């Protein structure tokens, strides 16, 4: 999981809510997974690829593999900066790197590498990523 140049990173802030807290008093692993998906979806929408666009295309990205390194806990009320970029793009899949940082002190909370497969919505089978989708994300590929 490499660092991307600042100009290739999409950023999205969130606040750790009561519903994110587990029985140990910190954000659950499920919350971290959701935040990684949320920043990816926000990034996609920010480049003009909201879910309605994927519906028109008839294909969409889905998670096929995810590796997360949990480094520090996130606590109720923490503001978390979710950062993401594309680290590799293939014919029918891409790898997206994500970092979750606590804004108050800049501490890295988690790092993730997610493989997203591009699938045909009707068949559920892999399909090539269209050129217009590649162009939309071009400025975020490291």
Buried (B, 14 or more C-beta within 10 A) or exposed (E): EEEBEEEBBBBBEBEBEEEBBEEEEBBBEEBBBBBBBBBBBBBBEEBEBEEEBBEEBEBBBBBEEBEBEBEBBBBBEBEBBBBBBBBEBEEBBBBBBBBBBBEEEEEEBBBBBBBBBBBBEEEEEBBEBEEEBBEBBEEBBB
